[in-house]
Amino acid sequence: MSENCFCQLASGSKGNALYVKGGDTAVLFDCGLSGRELERRMADRELDPTSLSAVVVSHEHTDHVSGAGIVCRRFGIPLFITEATFEGSTKKLGKTKNMDVQIMVCGTRFTVGSMEIHPFSISHDAADASGFRVTTGGSVLGVATDLGIAGHLVKEHLSGCDALVMESNHDPDLLYANPNYPWPLKQRVRSRVGHLSNEEAATLLDDLDRSRLKHLVLAHLSEENNTPDLALEAAYSVLNGSNTSITAAKQHLPTTVFSF
């Protein structure tokens, strides 16, 4: 396995988890899976859960945090989380009294082993949602999976990366035609604190410095309001002719393990 690698273990409204390894340090970004399911998916990709050094949580929504406490307690590893996100997650995390909870601050870098993590604020309907710029061994991974708009700060942190995990949540036509989504929910998804559409993700991608980009993983695809083909088509419209690999992450199946 490459010294620097990552794998999207799950992506979508039913649970999210991203494994990132740099040198001898392995970090899990979000954990919306049960401990048993996380271990099963890691085993499927020959990843060792006992090698995890920390869990880092982006925001308090259940699909990102429900399994984080279980994993931290099971493997005796710290949880990195903003104060507001922690306050909104206490019931979902379970017993935190004996956990090693490390409060991170958006805009302030911190290190876990050989990995430097720079959390940055994103626009989402959560207390203090974060994206991440992860640097390890000279390589950079950008992560932003739940954001309603992509402003200057997001573009700054996602530019010049070797790999990106980036939201491409929905197709507006499918969303508006979906009879299972009430109008207020449709408005929430399309709002400035909701989720990026395929076209908005493509526009963001077009605005980034992609000179080093080897891998793009499109994340948090809606199972009802999107398809992998539609998300990939929008991304290909920007990256067509480049050497960047493009993958649409799935809810129930991990991606391959990518080197970066």
C-alpha positions in Angstrom: 0.0 0.0 0.0 1.2 3.5 -0.9 2.6 5.7 1.9 -0.2 8.2 1.2 -3.6 6.8 0.4 -7.3 7.3 1.0 -10.6 5.4 0.7 -14.1 6.7 0.9 -15.7 3.9 2.9 -19.2 5.2 2.8 -20.8 8.3 1.3 -24.4 9.6 1.4 -27.3 10.4 3.7 -27.2 6.9 5.4 -23.6 7.3 6.6 -20.2 8.7 5.7 -16.6 7.7 6.5 -13.3 8.6 4.8 -10.1 6.8 5.6 -6.8 8.7 5.0 -3.3 7.4 5.6 -0.1 9.3 5.5 3.1 7.5 6.4 2.5 5.7 9.8 -0.6 7.8 10.6 -4.2 6.8 9.7 -7.2 9.1 10.4 -10.9 8.6 9.9 -12.8 11.7 8.8 -16.3 11.3 9.9 -18.0 8.1 11.0 -21.7 7.6 10.4 -21.3 3.8 10.4 -21.6 1.3 13.2 -18.4 0.0 14.5 -19.1 -3.4 13.1 -19.9 -2.0 9.6 -16.8 0.2 9.6 -14.6 -2.7 10.4 -16.2 -4.8 7.7 -15.7 -2.2 5.1 -12.1 -1.6 6.1 -11.4 -5.3 6.0 -12.9 -5.4 2.4 -10.1 -2.9 1.4 -7.4 -4.6 3.6 -7.3 -1.6 5.9 -6.5 -2.2 9.6 -8.9 -0.3 12.0 -6.4 -0.9 14.9 -4.0 1.4 13.0 -6.3 4.4 13.3 -4.7 7.4 15.1 -7.8 9.6 15.4 -11.3 10.4 14.3 -12.0 13.9 12.9 -15.6 15.0 12.7 -16.9 17.6 10.2 -20.3 18.4 11.7 -22.9 17.0 14.0 -25.4 15.4 11.6 -26.1 11.8 12.3 -24.7 10.5 9.0 -21.3 11.9 9.9 -21.0 11.4 13.7 -23.2 8.4 14.9 -20.3 5.9 15.0 -17.5 8.3 16.0 -17.8 7.7 19.8 -17.9 4.0 19.4 -14.8 3.9 17.3 -12.9 6.2 19.6 -13.7 4.2 22.6 -13.1 0.8 21.0 -9.6 1.7 19.8 -8.7 4.3 22.4 -8.1 7.1 20.0 -8.8 10.8 20.2 -11.8 12.6 18.7 -11.1 16.0 17.0 -14.1 18.1 16.8 -15.1 21.8 17.1 -16.7 23.0 20.4 -20.0 23.8 18.8 -20.1 20.5 16.9 -19.2 18.6 20.1 -22.1 20.3 22.0 -24.5 19.3 19.2 -23.2 15.7 19.1 -23.1 14.6 22.8 -26.2 12.3 22.6 -25.0 10.7 19.3 -21.4 10.2 20.6 -22.5 8.3 23.7 -20.4 8.2 26.8 -17.7 10.9 26.3 -16.5 11.2 30.0 -13.5 8.9 29.4 -12.9 9.8 25.8 -10.0 11.9 24.6 -11.8 14.8 23.1 -9.6 17.4 21.3 -11.3 20.7 20.4 -10.3 21.9 17.0 -10.9 25.4 15.6 -11.7 26.2 12.0 -8.8 28.1 10.5 -6.2 26.6 12.9 -4.0 23.8 11.8 -3.2 20.8 14.0 -1.2 17.6 13.6 -2.0 14.0 14.1 1.3 12.0 13.8 2.8 12.8 10.4 -0.4 14.4 9.1 -1.2 18.2 9.2 -5.0 18.9 9.1 -6.3 22.4 8.4 -10.1 22.6 9.1 -11.9 25.4 7.4 -15.5 26.7 7.7 -18.1 25.7 5.1 -21.7 26.8 4.6 -24.0 24.1 5.8 -27.0 23.9 8.2 -24.9 22.7 11.1 -23.4 24.4 14.2 -19.9 24.8 12.8 -19.4 22.6 9.7 -15.8 22.0 8.5 -14.0 21.0 5.4 -10.4 19.9 5.5 -7.1 20.4 3.8 -4.9 17.4 4.7 -1.1 17.5 4.1 1.1 14.5 4.5 4.5 13.6 3.1 4.3 16.6 0.6 0.9 15.5 -0.8 -2.4 17.3 -0.2 -6.0 16.0 0.0 -8.9 18.4 0.0 -12.3 17.3 1.6 -15.6 19.2 1.4 -18.7 17.0 1.3 -21.6 19.1 2.7 -21.8 22.7 1.5 -24.5 24.9 0.2 -22.2 27.3 -1.6 -18.5 27.3 -2.5 -17.1 30.7 -1.6 -13.5 32.0 -1.8 -12.4 30.2 1.4 -13.5 26.8 0.0 -11.8 27.5 -3.3 -8.6 28.5 -1.6 -8.4 25.3 0.5 -9.3 23.0 -2.3 -6.9 24.5 -4.9 -3.6 22.9 -5.6 -4.5 19.5 -4.1 -3.2 16.1 -5.3 -6.6 14.5 -4.6 -10.1 15.8 -3.8 -13.2 14.4 -2.1 -15.9 16.8 -3.1 -19.7 17.0 -2.9 -21.8 16.5 -6.0 -25.1 15.9 -4.3 -28.1 16.3 -6.7 -29.5 17.1 -10.1 -32.0 20.0 -9.6 -34.5 18.5 -12.1 -34.6 15.2 -10.3 -34.9 17.0 -7.0 -37.8 19.2 -8.0 -39.6 16.3 -9.6 -39.2 14.0 -6.6 -42.7 13.4 -5.0 -41.1 12.1 -1.8 -39.5 15.4 -0.9 -41.8 18.1 0.5 -41.2 21.6 -0.8 -39.4 22.9 2.4 -36.9 20.0 2.1 -36.3 20.8 -1.6 -35.7 24.4 -0.6 -33.3 23.4 2.1 -31.2 21.2 -0.2 -31.0 24.0 -2.8 -30.2 26.7 -0.2 -26.9 28.4 0.7 -26.7 26.0 3.7 -27.8 22.9 1.8 -25.9 20.8 -0.8 -24.1 21.4 -4.1 -25.7 20.3 -7.3 -23.7 18.5 -10.0 -23.5 21.8 -12.0 -22.4 23.7 -8.9 -19.7 21.1 -8.2 -18.5 21.4 -11.8 -18.3 25.2 -11.5 -16.3 24.9 -8.3 -14.0 22.4 -9.9 -13.5 24.7 -12.9 -12.4 27.5 -10.5 -9.7 25.4 -8.7 -6.0 25.1 -9.5 -6.0 21.5 -10.7 -2.4 21.3 -11.9 -1.6 18.6 -9.4 -4.9 16.8 -9.3 -4.6 13.0 -9.7 -7.9 11.8 -8.2 -11.3 13.3 -7.8 -14.0 11.5 -5.7 -17.5 12.9 -6.1 -19.2 12.4 -2.7 -22.5 12.6 -0.9 -24.6 11.7 -4.0 -28.3 11.6 -3.3 -29.7 8.2 -3.9 -33.1 9.8 -4.9 -32.1 13.0 -6.6 -29.0 12.0 -8.5 -27.2 9.3 -10.4 -23.5 8.5 -10.7 -23.7 9.0 -14.5 -25.1 12.6 -14.1 -22.5 13.5 -11.5 -19.7 12.1 -13.5 -20.9 13.8 -16.7 -20.8 17.2 -15.0 -17.3 16.6 -13.7 -16.1 15.2 -17.1 -17.3 18.5 -18.7 -14.5 20.2 -16.8 -11.8 17.5 -16.6 -12.2 16.0 -20.0 -8.8 15.5 -21.6 -7.0 15.5 -18.2 -5.2 12.6 -16.5 -7.3 13.0 -13.4 -9.3 9.9 -12.4 -12.9 10.5 -11.5 -15.0 8.3 -9.2 -18.5 8.6 -7.9 -18.5 7.3 -4.3 -21.4 5.0 -3.3 -23.4 4.6 -0.1 -23.0 0.9 0.3 -19.7 0.1 -1.2 -16.2 1.6 -0.5 -14.1 3.1 -3.3 -10.8 1.6 -4.2 -7.8 2.7 -2.2 -6.3 5.7 -4.0 -2.6 6.7 -3.7 -1.9 10.5 -3.7 
